């Protein structure tokens, strides 16, 4: 009796394995290689996001991702990009963030070292704004360590709006210096 159950289980497992392999064979035969996975898409509507070099963290889960795509609608400082060396590339796709924090800050905060680049690739319509305090649309403040270069690129649009002493892109407080920005496209 036990052998019959074992035999049935092994046979079922073998059938499932064969079915899975048969699904993969046409894809591999067509291209000759395993297809590249799609880049990760992160939705700020599901919680704030922190990009630290090639590590992306959302809701306590960290993934390795060298080309994250950020989308959705959020509030507060919903996106924070940290890079201290090298280049970090982040795509903003139809991203809408409204910073309502009374302490200012920015809808997107960039923190970095002196020999680094943050490249924001714009796709679709992106709106980043602050509504309270002295907030910036994109906080890129040299006095808080963001001496890295910010590069804006892509075919999408960007509306970055500050409030009070906050810039659209740059510092959020009077007397602070914004970081360097290059706009392509």
C-alpha positions in Angstrom: 0.0 0.0 0.0 2.8 2.4 1.0 4.7 1.6 -2.2 1.6 2.3 -4.4 1.2 5.7 -2.7 4.9 6.5 -3.2 4.7 5.3 -6.8 1.7 7.6 -7.5 3.4 10.6 -5.8 6.6 10.1 -7.8 4.7 9.7 -11.1 2.7 12.9 -10.4 5.9 14.8 -9.6 7.5 13.6 -12.8 4.4 14.7 -14.9 4.5 18.2 -13.3 8.3 18.5 -14.0 7.8 17.4 -17.6 5.0 20.0 -18.1 7.1 22.8 -16.7 10.1 21.9 -18.9 7.8 21.7 -22.0 6.6 25.3 -21.3 10.2 26.6 -21.2 11.5 24.8 -24.3 9.7 26.9 -26.9 11.0 30.1 -25.4 14.6 28.8 -25.3 14.4 27.4 -28.8 13.1 30.7 -30.2 15.8 33.0 -28.7 18.6 30.6 -28.0 19.0 32.2 -24.5 17.0 32.6 -21.3 15.1 35.9 -21.6 16.2 38.8 -19.4 13.7 39.6 -16.6 11.8 42.8 -16.7 13.2 45.5 -14.4 11.4 45.9 -11.1 8.6 48.4 -10.9 7.9 49.9 -7.5 4.6 51.7 -6.7 4.9 54.6 -4.1 1.2 54.0 -3.4 2.3 50.8 -1.5 4.8 52.7 0.8 7.8 54.9 0.6 10.8 53.7 -1.3 14.6 54.1 -0.6 17.1 53.5 -3.4 20.6 53.1 -2.0 23.0 52.5 -4.9 21.6 49.3 -6.4 19.5 48.3 -3.4 15.8 49.2 -3.4 13.8 49.0 -0.1 10.1 49.2 0.2 8.1 48.0 3.3 11.1 46.5 4.8 11.9 44.3 1.8 15.2 45.0 0.0 15.9 44.0 -3.6 19.1 44.2 -5.7 18.1 46.4 -8.7 20.3 48.5 -10.9 17.5 50.1 -13.0 14.4 50.5 -10.8 11.2 52.1 -12.2 9.2 54.2 -9.7 5.6 54.9 -10.4 2.2 55.6 -8.7 0.9 58.2 -6.3 2.2 58.9 -2.8 2.5 61.5 -0.1 5.2 62.7 2.3 8.8 62.0 1.2 7.8 58.9 -0.8 11.1 58.4 -2.6 14.6 58.8 -1.2 17.7 58.2 -3.4 21.0 57.7 -1.6 24.3 57.3 -3.5 27.8 58.0 -2.3 29.9 56.9 -5.3 29.3 55.9 -8.9 26.0 56.4 -10.8 22.5 55.5 -9.7 19.9 55.4 -12.5 16.2 55.6 -11.5 13.3 55.8 -13.9 10.3 57.9 -12.9 7.2 56.7 -14.8 4.0 58.7 -14.2 5.0 59.4 -10.7 2.9 61.8 -8.6 4.1 62.7 -5.0 2.7 65.4 -2.8 4.9 66.2 0.3 2.5 67.3 3.0 5.0 67.1 5.9 4.8 70.2 8.0 8.6 70.1 8.5 9.3 70.6 4.8 11.8 68.2 3.1 11.0 67.2 -0.4 8.7 64.9 -2.4 11.9 63.2 -3.6 15.0 63.5 -1.5 18.5 63.0 -2.9 21.4 62.3 -0.5 24.9 61.7 -1.7 28.6 62.1 -1.7 30.9 64.3 -3.8 31.9 61.9 -6.6 28.5 60.5 -7.6 25.7 61.0 -10.1 21.9 60.4 -9.8 20.3 60.0 -13.1 16.5 60.4 -13.2 15.0 59.1 -16.4 11.6 60.6 -17.0 8.8 58.6 -18.7 5.2 59.9 -18.9 4.0 62.8 -16.7 5.7 63.2 -13.3 4.5 65.7 -10.7 6.6 66.2 -7.5 5.5 69.0 -5.2 5.5 70.1 -1.6 2.6 71.8 0.1 3.7 72.6 3.7 6.7 74.1 5.4 9.7 74.9 3.3 9.6 71.8 1.1 11.2 71.3 -2.3 9.8 69.2 -5.2 13.2 67.4 -5.5 15.3 68.1 -2.4 18.9 68.2 -3.7 20.6 70.2 -1.0 24.4 70.5 -0.9 24.4 71.5 2.8 22.8 68.2 3.7 25.4 66.2 1.8 23.9 66.0 -1.8 26.9 67.3 -3.6 26.5 64.7 -6.3 25.4 65.6 -9.8 21.7 65.3 -10.6 21.0 64.5 -14.3 17.4 64.7 -15.7 16.9 62.8 -18.9 14.2 61.0 -20.9 11.2 61.8 -23.0 8.7 62.4 -20.2 7.8 65.6 -18.4 8.5 66.9 -14.9 6.7 69.4 -12.8 8.6 70.0 -9.6 7.1 72.6 -7.2 8.4 73.9 -3.9 6.6 75.9 -1.2 7.8 78.7 1.1 11.6 78.9 0.7 11.7 75.5 -1.0 12.8 75.2 -4.7 11.3 73.1 -7.4 14.6 71.3 -7.6 17.2 72.2 -5.0 17.3 73.4 -1.4 14.4 73.5 0.9 15.5 76.3 3.3 16.8 79.8 2.7 20.6 80.1 2.9 21.2 76.5 1.8 22.8 75.7 -1.6 21.2 73.4 -4.1 23.3 70.7 -5.8 24.4 70.7 -9.5 21.7 69.8 -12.0 22.1 68.8 -15.7 18.9 68.6 -17.9 19.1 66.7 -21.1 16.3 66.3 -23.7 
